[in-house]
Amino acid sequence: MDQKIFQSVKVFLEREKGCSNVESEVPISERDEAPDLVKVAKGRTTPKVFCRIDVVGGRLHKGRETKDCCTSVLELHCVEYKSPNDDLIKGIGQLLWYKFLMSAQNIWADRLFLYLLMHEGKVTDELGGFCRYFGIGLLQMNSARIVTEVVTPEDQHGLIAREMKMTCPKCFKNFTPEEVHCPNCGSSLTPGIFWRFADTFGGPGAKKTRVGRPGCITPNMPYEIRVTPMLRKVFQDWSKVETDWRARYGEKEGP
């Protein structure tokens, strides 16, 4: 990604989304804690990288506090940039692929937001409606490289997956989207939407997200960030996390 475009996205995520850390070309890969013998058996000594996200912004929130420790809540904002000549459909597919891979690799993200970044002249009402339907954020960048939000994303946790099927108005039977007419009575099929729960992210637990003692003013790096290359890349400058944490929580207890 062009550095000028990255800086524009970085400013947006910091100012509008409160991200303490923003990085480009962030890898989604295997975790470091995978057994070394398994890696050697597969012919690899380093975690496999599946793909790289154009820009990722992150922020650490204070979670639950017990008598022994303070836990944290992780928020991530992932941005996929498409130039005027790039394939729009491919960009949307990449965003959904990122979510699948993060879930498959058990990457910690209590709150996950996905964005598609387009140039101003390429943003349409139809595109905005599509993104809104699937909970994807839509950003536009003008000629001065100022990034603004057209569609606000939904937290990808707990979203409902929408499956399209074709329904016969007479038989009331469902068929695949490839069918146009009912095989039984010949009637024209109408599109229908079916819903299913789609959240496959799992929580890592308090032990792996702890940042220190109750009421801690400066957070320690949680275990999950230390063993996850993607998160380690995003939060490589831990001093920014500490500064943001102190500014919001100071010596106060609780969220």
ABEGO torsion letter per residue (X at the ends): XBAAAAAAAAAAAAAAAGBABBBBGBBBBBBAABBAAAAAAAGBABBBBABBBABBBBBBBBBBBBAABBBBBBBBBBBBBBBAABBAAAAAAAAAAAAAAAAAAGBBBABBBBBBBBBAAABBAAAAAAAAAAGBBBBBBBAAGBBBBABBBBBABGBBBBBBBBBBAAAGBBBBAABABBAAAGBBBBBBBBBBBABABBBAEAAAABAEBBGBABBBBBAAAAABAAAAAAAABAAAAAAAAAAAAEABBEX
